[in-house]
Amino acid sequence: MVRRGRSPAKVSRHAEFDEAVVLIDPLVPGEPTEADLFWRNLDDDVARLAKPVLILVGSVDHGRSSDLVAGRYLAMGRPVRVVGDAMIRDNVSCTMHATFDEIPLPAGLHALPIPGMSPGERAFVLDPWRAAVFADAVIGAGAGRVRVAPPSWGVKTPEGRALYERAFRPTLRRLGEMRPELVLTSHGEPVLTNGAAALDEALGAPAWGE
């Protein structure tokens, strides 16, 4: 099961795997009523499942509420790990406990590098739900559409721009060939049906803002 918050900007993207409760780029709402709902739903699921909590960080800027979530469940005695790409370990905006190279992910969960974005950018594919989850590489455009991030969201060097031009869209195209039904984005509205078609359309369109 994949659960989301009520607002795309205030999302608890978590999924129930046999090995763990998995959260991706968690963001606790700032509004108290929404925050209460966020914690109540997540606390209920963590208690019901009685499994470790695994928090995945999708990019160097997406530490978000990872420390807050990890601290809460560590204080409750629940095993917790915050995991990200090795490239962001020294700069990410949260405490990372391990990298993707150091621990196995639950079966059916894949963390795919996205070249041309910020260092350590990953997209996540959740096989049981045919879901693709993005940090910054793909942006919700509303009405069941998405757009890819522009090169200005990547590394602002000639080498970074060259990597974006060479590898960014081809990588997303290979991900789209996995035919996700859901496309969950950190920015903008998610796509809840026909996600592969939405990705295909985005890859043939200008990037966000262009």
C-alpha positions, 0 to 999 in steps of 0.5 A: 500500500502506498499512502500519500498526504492530502496536499502534494506539497505536504506528502508522507509517501510511505509503502508497506513492504515485508521488510520495512515501512518505507518512507521517501522524502518525508515532509511533515506539514507545517499546519498543525491540523495537517501535521496531527493527521500526518503523525496519527496515520503514520503512527498507526501504520508503524505500530500496526506493522511492527516493522523497521522504518526505512527512510529514503532520501532522493536528492541532496536537498530532500533531507526535509523531515527525515531527522524528525521522523527518524528521531520520533521512531527511534525514541519509540524503540523502532529500528530506523535507517535513513538511506541516500546516495553516497555522493550526498552523504557529507552535504545532505540536509539530514543525518544519513545512516547508510548509503544504497551501496551499504544495505539491501533494499526490500525486494521490489524496491529499486533506487535508480540514479538520475544523471544530470540532476543534483548530485545523488539524485535517485528515482524509486520504483516500487514494483508491487504498486507499479509506482515511480517516485521522483525527487526533482527529476519529474514535476507534476503539471496537473491534469494527469501530466508531468514535465521533466526538470530543466537543466537549471535544476541540475549541476550548474557547470559545463560538465553538468549541462553536458551530462544532462544533455547526454543522459538525463532524458534517456535514463527517464525513458528507460524508467518509463519502459518499466511502465509505471501506473503511478507517478508520484512527484515531490513538486506538483500534482501526482499522476494516479493512472496511465503514468507511463503514458504521462512520462512518454508525453513529457519526454517529447515535450519541453522541460518545465518552464521552457 
